[in-house]
Amino acid sequence: MDILYWQNIVQLGEKAEDINQNTELVQFNKIFNGYSLFHYFAANVDVIEMVHNKFKNAHEDNLLTRQDENMPLVILNPDDNGDTALEIALKKQRPKCFELMIDMLEDYQEFFISKMMLNSFP
């Protein structure tokens, strides 16, 4: 099902409204061939903002599932080239995407992610 979802995004386009209506947060928690949807959309401010808002609203309303709670950590996963979604946003000069992704990571202070974070910044 998730592979078909990816295929539909690639074939039908990247409209944030359509993705919002047909996406659950857990789908952004998946990695295929070293790439997550965060990697794919790292430079698309509309999609990153939609995911950010969806995550923050679910967090505020206590609607996050266990899988959804850790979804933002996928942002720090390096792809096959060693780039995280944060690095891709910086390389493509999309500071708003970068800031939105960092904002989703702010509640993970209890996690020991310093090594990943240090490796994520150029």
Phi, psi and omega in degrees: 000317182293325179292321176296323178299312177303313182299319178296321178297314182295318184279323187264347177113177188242047179282124183300322181297315180294318180295319180299318182289334187247013186235141170251155183302326183300334180291336176278356180266005182258150177232127178240124179050039177086358183239139174255173175295333175296320177297314183297320184257013186305332181256004181259096186298325181296316181288316180297320178294321178297315179295317178304309181296320179298317180293312182296318178296316178295323178296312180296326181269006182055043181251006181284132172282173179300319178293320180296325183301323183263002183307316181299338180295340177297334178303329184270356180285124178286144176277189182296340177267000181087007181263137172271169177299327177298315180295321179297317178299320179292316181297326180268010177055055177240075184298328180293320177299315179302311182297320179295319179293318177299320179299323178292336182272352188297335182275009183255033180296333182284342181280149175269086182241015185300320180296316178297318180297316180299322179283345183278336183264136181291000000 
